């Protein structure tokens, strides 16, 4: 769905002092008091962030840094404990239905109707967003072809597709609805180098052709350096630094220069490793 004309002058994402804690005593604890309580974890600690419309912004963070929690809050899948977040001026809590009309999300573990084919899954998603009319099949075929997915897989059950093929279908499904804000949580994890490049090229073209805004969580520092206009480094639920990849390298990589990985290591004291979803109670 296209964003409103008035939204073009607004930030795509505006986050003010968002906090989120998991593991505190809640309804599940009251219903099952025999369960051993977990140690509370502060996933987000007063995070503030501004994302301009039409930009690709990368979020870099190691295991448990809070980046997946942040994406889920923007996708209206979680409610913050404190603070406020808006997408194109809509509050993610009080105006969640309006937010959902402008976004789509790709996660590392995409959900499908596994007995249905990629085409059936994508048609279902398109109809949820008011689409699915004439020309949809042609659009789907063109998008999958750009992602390097053989067209003979389009009508096979999803359960017969490889992990990488399923991820490509998930990415194509998210693009099909023409979201104004695309939330991508580790979208290229598990893809081979060629498939990664195809996805990256498609993300770049979607931003260019449709003026879409992309918020990208990634472990691939080279991917962030190539794709992103700005990068946000988050650790232990707090934003440590943000800026263009070139600025972060210049300021944080050291006097002799270096890479985005060098900047990340100096900021956080750790390397990026395979991410684990933050767990919530």
Helices and strands as residue ranges (DSSP letters): G 5-9, E 13-22, H 27-31, E 41-51, E 56-60, H 67-74, E 82-87, E 90-91, H 96-100, E 103-106, H 118-128, H 136-146, G 151-153, G 158-160, H 163-176, E 181-185, H 193-210, E 213-217, H 221-227, E 230-235, E 238-243, H 245-252, H 260-268
